[in-house]
């Protein structure tokens, strides 16, 4: 299970040290505001960058048709 916490920047290091000392916590790390951490999204980006998948061209009318389907 993952838990997201937002803390003041000046207290982040203190909180990380505290969490790392708790035996049942597997990992504690700080992420940036714009960092992508969702594994599914990361995999889709890697698949695109490696050429495993290609984007499908689509126009606005096609997208609207998908919504109404």
Beta strands, then each sheet from edge to edge (+ up, - down):
end
